[in-house]
């Protein structure tokens, strides 16, 4: 059963419990940090973007995660199998970060030379990020312009059934056109807005200390029209709704369960994957080109073991009216993440 939320109302009631779980086509529920029943250090708030094409990719996550505020930056050179990942972090008392209560609010983080600014203005978002010593001692300096699409987006409200008051409120946007560029040492690259796309992942919630998720996303064009998808599972109580959705020409098409079939017992991330859905509406092969892998140092009490694998999706997606769209080498990513927070 997939329950669609259609009427705006507060996310939480007076006791800090979700009023309604399910999915919707826009972020119509009002998030109020003060209504959460848990202490501030248990709240997780992040604003993440991946932007790029099948040549270069950039990932920016500006987040308030418990007792830390942080900026995580990822650089990927897909053709030469080069990646760089780093994080700048500080305590909330030292930070300028104030995570906005909506996904269209501005955001600013600055610490020890690393800085991110998300400037959101209606149909355009501008990402300005500087991160020193990211790769071979060189500074990443990015200035990207994102053309936000109209139409439906992916929103889910998911409880954690065995933990009253824990929840995840998530807004994802596919099919965001990217222009602007970046420099990294002697490399300067401009995205031309024709083959580069971004996905936005805005999340707010309270999670169990140990958790994991599977997430996949890709954007492009089919038949000259914008096409993208969001797939995922592995956390929370998804009996009211999954986050599995296809967007075609601005219209959302809701999917049921999607399974990630990662080879060799989920140990061979660079071998071809498969994806299959319970309603037979999402069937894909996935050819990896780069595994962006990061994990906590040995003995660390907290951290994330991340395999964000980039590559090409080929298969088919079926719309609500039964139309089957052929997907041919659509560039995107799929990931498995295990957290200790």
C-alpha positions in Angstrom: 0.0 0.0 0.0 1.3 3.4 -1.0 -0.3 6.3 0.9 -0.2 9.7 -0.8 -0.2 12.7 1.5 -2.2 15.4 -0.3 -3.0 18.1 2.4 -0.5 20.4 4.0 -0.2 20.2 7.8 2.6 20.1 10.5 5.0 17.2 10.3 4.8 16.4 14.0 2.0 16.7 16.6 2.3 18.2 20.1 4.0 15.1 21.5 6.7 15.0 18.8 5.1 12.1 16.8 4.5 12.0 13.1 1.0 13.0 12.2 1.0 11.2 8.8 3.4 8.8 7.1 3.5 8.3 3.4 4.7 10.1 0.2 3.8 13.3 -1.6 4.8 15.2 -4.7 6.0 18.3 -3.0 7.3 19.1 0.5 3.9 20.2 1.9 4.4 19.3 5.5 5.9 21.9 7.9 9.1 20.8 9.6 9.6 22.4 13.1 12.8 21.4 14.9 11.4 22.6 18.2 8.6 20.0 18.0 11.0 17.1 18.1 10.9 15.2 21.4 14.6 14.2 21.2 17.6 16.4 22.4 19.3 18.5 19.7 22.3 16.1 19.5 20.1 13.3 18.2 18.7 15.3 15.3 20.1 14.8 11.8 19.8 17.5 9.2 21.5 17.5 5.8 21.5 19.2 2.4 23.3 17.1 -0.2 23.9 17.7 -3.9 25.6 15.5 -6.5 26.3 17.4 -9.7 28.1 16.2 -12.8 28.1 14.1 -16.0 30.0 10.9 -16.9 33.3 12.8 -17.0 33.4 14.6 -13.7 31.2 14.6 -10.6 31.0 16.7 -7.4 29.3 15.8 -4.2 28.5 18.4 -1.5 26.9 17.5 1.9 26.4 20.3 4.4 25.0 18.9 7.6 24.2 19.1 11.2 24.8 15.6 12.6 24.4 15.5 16.3 27.3 17.2 18.0 29.1 18.2 14.7 28.4 20.6 11.9 30.3 19.5 8.8 30.9 20.0 5.1 31.8 16.8 3.2 33.2 17.2 -0.4 33.6 14.5 -3.0 35.4 14.9 -6.4 35.3 12.1 -9.0 37.1 11.9 -12.3 35.2 9.0 -13.9 37.4 8.6 -17.0 40.6 8.3 -15.0 39.2 6.5 -11.9 40.3 9.3 -9.6 38.5 10.4 -6.5 39.0 12.6 -3.5 36.9 12.8 -0.3 37.3 15.0 2.7 35.3 16.6 5.5 35.6 19.8 7.5 33.8 19.8 10.8 33.4 21.8 14.0 31.1 22.0 17.0 27.7 23.8 16.8 29.1 26.4 19.1 31.9 27.2 16.6 29.7 27.0 13.6 27.8 29.6 11.4 25.6 26.8 10.0 21.9 27.1 10.6 20.1 24.4 8.7 16.9 25.8 7.1 13.6 24.3 8.0 12.6 24.1 4.3 14.4 22.8 1.2 14.4 26.2 -0.5 16.1 28.1 2.2 19.7 29.5 2.0 22.5 27.7 3.8 26.1 28.7 4.8 28.9 26.7 6.4 32.5 28.0 7.0 35.3 26.5 8.9 39.1 26.6 8.7 39.1 27.7 5.0 36.3 25.3 3.9 33.1 27.0 2.9 29.8 26.2 1.3 27.0 28.5 0.3 23.7 27.2 -1.1 21.9 30.2 -2.6 18.3 29.2 -3.5 16.2 31.6 -5.5 13.1 30.1 -6.9 14.0 28.3 -10.2 17.7 28.6 -9.7 20.1 27.3 -7.0 23.7 28.4 -6.9 26.3 26.2 -5.2 29.5 28.0 -4.2 32.0 25.7 -2.5 35.7 26.1 -1.6 37.6 23.3 0.0 41.4 23.5 0.5 43.9 20.6 0.2 41.3 18.3 -1.4 43.6 16.5 -3.9 47.4 16.6 -3.9 47.3 19.7 -1.8 45.1 21.6 -4.3 42.0 23.6 -3.5 38.6 22.8 -5.0 36.8 26.0 -6.0 33.3 25.3 -7.5 30.6 27.7 -8.6 27.6 25.8 -10.0 24.2 27.0 -11.2 21.4 24.5 -11.0 18.2 25.0 -13.0 15.5 23.5 -10.8 12.8 21.7 -12.7 9.1 22.3 -12.4 6.6 19.5 -11.7 6.6 16.6 -9.2 9.5 15.8 -6.8 10.1 12.9 -4.4 9.0 13.4 -0.8 8.7 10.7 1.8 7.7 10.7 5.5 9.0 7.5 7.2 8.7 6.5 10.8 11.0 4.0 12.7 8.4 1.6 14.0 10.3 0.4 17.0 11.3 3.8 18.2 8.5 6.3 18.9 9.3 9.8 17.9 12.0 8.8 15.4 11.3 9.8 11.8 12.8 10.7 8.4 11.4 13.6 6.3 13.1 13.6 2.9 12.8 15.7 -0.2 14.7 14.7 -3.3 14.7 16.4 -6.7 15.9 14.8 -10.0 16.4 16.3 -13.5 18.2 19.4 -12.3 20.3 20.9 -15.1 23.8 22.0 -14.2 26.0 24.8 -15.6 29.0 26.6 -14.2 32.2 24.9 -13.3 35.1 24.2 -11.0 38.8 24.4 -10.7 41.1 21.9 -8.9 44.8 22.7 -9.2 45.5 22.9 -12.9 42.2 21.5 -13.9 39.4 23.8 -14.9 36.1 22.4 -16.2 32.8 23.9 -17.2 29.5 22.0 -17.4 27.6 23.1 -20.4 24.1 22.5 -19.2 23.3 19.9 -21.8 24.6 16.6 -20.4 25.2 17.5 -16.7 22.6 16.9 -14.0 22.2 17.2 -10.3 20.1 15.6 -7.6 19.2 17.3 -4.4 18.7 15.3 -1.2 17.3 17.3 1.7 16.8 15.3 4.9 15.6 16.0 8.4 14.9 13.5 11.2 15.9 11.4 14.1 17.5 8.0 13.3 18.6 5.0 15.3 22.4 5.1 16.2 23.0 2.2 13.9 21.3 2.2 10.5 21.9 1.6 6.8 20.3 2.5 3.5 20.4 1.7 -0.2 19.8 4.6 -2.6 20.0 5.1 -6.3 19.4 8.1 -8.6 19.9 9.1 -12.2 18.7 11.8 -14.5 18.7 12.5 -18.2 16.4 12.6 -21.2 14.3 10.0 -23.0 12.5 11.0 -26.2 13.6 14.6 -25.7 11.9 14.8 -22.3 13.3 15.0 -18.8 13.5 11.5 -17.2 14.9 10.5 -13.8 14.3 8.1 -10.9 14.8 7.7 -7.2 15.0 4.3 -5.6 15.9 3.2 -2.1 15.1 1.2 1.0 16.8 -0.4 4.0 15.6 1.9 6.8 12.5 2.6 8.8 8.9 1.4 8.4 8.0 1.8 4.7 4.6 0.1 5.0 2.9 3.5 4.2 5.2 4.3 1.3 8.6 3.6 -0.3 10.8 6.3 -1.9 10.8 4.5 -5.3 9.6 6.8 -8.0 10.1 7.7 -11.7 9.8 11.2 -13.0 9.0 11.7 -16.6 8.4 15.2 -18.1 7.7 16.5 -14.7 5.1 13.9 -13.6 5.7 11.4 -10.8 5.0 7.7 -11.3 5.0 5.8 -8.0 6.7 2.4 -7.8 6.4 -0.3 -5.1 9.5 -2.2 -3.8 12.8 -2.1 -5.6 15.7 -4.5 -4.8 19.4 -3.9 -5.3 21.1 -7.1 -6.4 24.8 -6.4 -5.6 27.1 -9.3 -6.7 28.9 -11.7 -4.3 26.9 -11.1 -1.2 27.1 -7.3 -1.6 30.9 -7.5 -1.6 31.8 -7.0 -5.3 30.6 -3.4 -5.9 32.5 -3.0 -9.2 30.9 -6.0 -10.8 27.6 -5.5 -12.7 24.5 -5.0 -10.5 20.8 -5.7 -11.2 17.7 -4.0 -10.0 14.2 -5.5 -9.9 10.9 -4.3 -8.6 8.0 -6.1 -7.0 5.6 -4.6 -9.5 7.8 -5.4 -12.5 7.9 -1.7 -13.4 11.6 -1.1 -12.8 14.1 -3.6 -14.3 17.7 -2.4 -14.8 21.2 -3.6 -15.3 23.9 -1.4 -13.9 27.5 -1.2 -15.2 29.8 0.4 -12.6 32.7 2.7 -13.5 33.8 4.1 -10.1 33.2 3.1 -6.4 33.4 6.2 -4.2 34.3 4.4 -1.0 34.9 6.0 2.3 34.8 4.5 5.8 35.8 5.5 9.3 39.3 4.8 10.6 39.8 1.5 12.5 38.5 1.6 16.0 36.3 4.7 15.5 33.1 4.6 17.5 31.2 6.7 14.9 31.2 7.1 11.1 29.9 5.8 7.8 31.0 3.0 5.6 29.9 4.2 2.1 30.0 2.6 -1.3 28.5 5.2 -3.7 29.0 3.5 -7.1 28.7 5.5 -10.3 27.9 3.9 -13.7 25.3 3.3 -16.4 21.8 2.0 -16.1 20.2 0.1 -18.9 16.7 -1.5 -18.9 13.2 -0.2 -18.7 10.8 1.8 -16.5 7.0 1.5 -16.8 4.8 4.6 -16.2 1.5 4.6 -14.5 -0.4 4.2 -17.7 1.6 1.1 -18.7 4.0 2.9 -21.1 7.4 1.2 -21.0 10.3 3.6 -21.4 13.6 2.1 -22.7 16.6 3.2 -20.7 20.0 3.1 -22.4 23.2 3.8 -20.6 21.8 6.5 -18.3 24.5 7.7 -16.0 23.8 7.8 -12.3 24.7 6.1 -9.1 23.6 3.5 -6.6 24.9 3.1 -3.1 25.0 1.1 0.1 25.7 3.1 3.3 26.1 1.7 6.8 26.2 4.3 9.6 27.2 4.4 13.3 26.1 7.8 14.6 
